[in-house]
Amino acid sequence: MSLDRRRFLQSGTAAVVALLAQHPAGATKPTLSGEALGFTAVPASLRDAVVVPPEYEWQLLYPWGTPTGIAGQPMPAFAPDGGNSAADQALQAGMHHDGMHFFPLATPGRALLVMNHEYTDEQLLHADGAKEWNAQKVRKSLHAMGVSVIEIARTPEGGWRQVLPSPYARRVHGNTPMRIAGPAAGSPRLRTALDPTGTEVLGTFANCAMGVTPWGTYLTCEENFHGYFGGPKEAAKDATPAQRRYGTVAGSQWVEYWRFEERFDLSRHPNEPHRFGWVVEIDPFDPTAKPVKRTALGRKRQESATCTVTRDGRVAVYMGDDARFEYIYKFVSRDAVKPGGAAANRELLDHGTLYVARFDVDGSGEWLPLVQGQNGLVADKGFASQGDVLIKSRQASDLLGATKMDRPEWTTVDPLTKEVYCTLTNNSNRGGAGQPFMDAANPRSNNTMGQIIRWKEQGDLDGTKFAWNHLVLAGDPKQSRWEAQGNVKGDAFGSPDGLMVDARGVLWIQTDVSTSTLGKGDYTNLPNNQMLACDPTQGEIRRFLLGPAGCEITGLTATPDLRTLFINIQHPGEPANERSDPDRPLAVSKWPDGAGRPRSATVAITKNDGGVVGT
């Protein structure tokens, strides 16, 4: 980067700080107490273990393969050799736990824990690995993704245990019947031979981050769905621009579903991928309720669906599209939230306006409405209906000139200040040949370390103008290379991913640095993936937790009293080539069992003296 360009970006950042400091009249930005980050920072390491500060302890909950505890159903135990059947897997914890939320029940000390299962590692999932595919492996793989609803209870000793069986327990997976709702429901682009109405679909998979509605339902986000659709390689020449825009091109699949389940064959069912990439609403308190894909929120590689409420009672939902040079979105509902829970708000997410963000160089920004008939979103540009706009949210955002971001991941809203944060995890293609150049919001080429961006809406949360800046550019400040350096004030980290502001205003940051990067080259000072706590008022960042070798730290939720924090350890021991290579050895980590196959799992963290986590 040239010196002139760096000075330009730095001066722009200074202007943003001033803009962001201008809170509405009567609002004050709270200063966290000196005890907000009062814990002992965890030293960097590459140990194959979960490490927390000495004044804390952690407890294992619900590893992959654990019985979900569905009332009236068998409870098959985990087979360490991968020998569980597809039917077993439909009744067990899925693979690769991700976004998660804690829903208290009316009974004190009891709650529902709801979590996503993002993807499948076929080499670990099946007893004989991934070299030979068959219909049963496809079924088992589909059952290993989706969502788990489990019941947990606090024990007299202060720990947590799973309640088995539970009337609430449920697995939602890749073969669960679902409804399609909202403006795109019934669109010709959603109709298939198996569903000529375009309103019913089998399953959800590739479930990553999440959201929670004000009426108590869970929103699961379908992210990397594209890798599960395939077809004969020769069909790739017929791929449409729309298919290429979303990565659903025959011959590029991660798994061989298409050979054994017809709906995944792009050459025969080109509309089937249009039925994935949505936010799916699930009622965790009613295991009989049919999940609903909410098309008004747009189709993309969904990452996060963070809900907050405007002053007049409507809901705003912040979302990212987790791919290089994709966008940040906001949906604002037409109607206000009604009392009466899920039943009273069953259509609230079907009506409203979807926006995409433009981040301007002066530190201001604008939400651009994705509305058919406006701003060039018209029939002769491929948008004959609002359904077309939503199904092709990426193309519509291209047309409006939104800002192409460095892989937008999780979003979170500070409950005290209403500032919104988003992790931009990395983008090693930024500034490359034929690729978009750096800009004010994405200021580094070959951006391997990522950044956290934040903004403050002008007026209420439904506003179309905002002021933005960077909370931090991730990386190691001791490095000389700009793309690896960062400006972290405290413990170094890279590739921020999971994100949550707790009720005190502490920002929790989780990381997902590639296993091909850790401990090498410019990144020798970075430990295993980690979770850190940040005081946004001072910018201090302190390492709270380290995960096992090769894992990602994700899935972040807490009890209302902040005395237990739940996180997920995803893909411990994952090699750099992950997912689809049938010839690689099994993962190097043995966490959590100490032997056999590594297992993603939920971890509950408490302070030894029973106090608030983070202090």
Protein Blocks (a to p, Z undefined) as FASTA:
>chain_A
ZZklmmmmmmmmmmmmmmmmmccehiacddddfklmmcccddddfbdcddddfkbccdde
hiehiaehighiacddddfkopacfklmmmgccehiadddddddfbghiacdddddfbdc
fklmpmnljmbgcfklmmmmmmmgcjddddddddfkopacdddddfkbccddfkbccdde
djknopaklgcfklmnopacedjehiabddddfkopacdddfklmlmggcdfklmmmpcf
klmmnopaghiafbfklmmmmklmmklmmmlmmmgoiacdddfklmkbccdddfknopad
dehjaddddfkopacdddddddehiacdddddfbdcdehijmlmmmmmmgccdddddddf
kopacdddddehiahiafknopabfklmmmmmmlmmmmnopacdehiabddddfklopac
dddfbafkgopahiacddfklmcghilnopadddddehifkbcbdcdddfbacdjfkbmb
lklnopaecjddehifbdcddfkopacddddddfklgopajllmpccdddddddfknopa
cdfbdcdehiacehiaddfklpaccdddehehiafklmmlmkbccdfbfcfnlpajdddd
ddddddfklpaehZZ
